[in-house]
Amino acid sequence: MFGQEAKEIRKAIKEELGLNSRQVSCRQDNCTIERGVSILVKVPVALSKVEEIANRWKEVHRCEFSGD
């Protein structure tokens, strides 16, 4: 569902890294052409772990004609 990615990513980070609601935040950035999620972790954790979790929601769509 559109707009739920940030909530799902935040929930996964909290569960898998043992963080609470005050230690992690995710915000959905929606534009006409692209979407993104901003993630802020307020305690020291391995960046690779956060990237590993967040990349589960990564999608890239390309134009079949131009490749853009």
C-alpha positions in Angstrom: 0.0 0.0 0.0 1.3 3.4 -0.9 2.7 5.4 2.0 3.1 2.4 4.3 6.8 1.7 3.6 8.1 4.1 6.3 5.9 2.5 8.9 6.9 -1.0 7.9 10.6 -0.1 7.8 10.4 1.5 11.2 8.7 -1.5 12.7 11.3 -3.9 11.2 14.2 -1.8 12.5 12.7 -1.6 16.0 12.1 -5.3 16.2 15.3 -6.5 14.6 17.7 -4.1 16.3 15.8 -4.0 19.7 15.2 -0.2 19.5 12.2 1.7 20.9 10.0 4.4 19.4 12.2 7.2 20.6 15.4 5.8 19.1 14.3 5.4 15.4 12.1 7.5 13.1 11.2 7.1 9.4 9.5 9.6 7.2 7.9 9.0 3.8 9.0 11.5 1.2 6.6 11.5 -1.7 7.1 13.3 -5.0 5.3 13.1 -8.3 8.1 11.0 -9.9 9.9 9.4 -7.1 9.4 8.2 -3.5 11.8 7.9 -0.7 12.1 7.1 3.0 14.3 9.1 5.4 15.5 7.1 8.3 17.0 8.5 11.5 18.5 6.3 14.2 19.4 8.3 17.3 21.7 5.6 18.9 24.8 4.0 17.6 24.0 1.0 15.4 25.7 -0.6 12.4 24.8 1.3 9.2 25.0 -2.0 7.3 22.2 -3.5 9.5 19.9 -0.6 8.9 20.7 -0.7 5.1 20.0 -4.4 5.0 16.6 -3.9 6.6 15.7 -0.9 4.5 16.8 -2.5 1.2 14.0 -5.1 1.5 11.6 -2.3 0.4 13.9 -1.0 -2.4 12.3 -0.9 -5.8 13.6 0.5 -9.1 11.3 0.9 -12.1 12.8 1.8 -15.4 11.2 3.0 -18.6 11.1 0.1 -21.1 11.9 2.4 -24.0 14.6 4.8 -22.7 15.9 3.0 -19.7 15.4 6.0 -17.4 
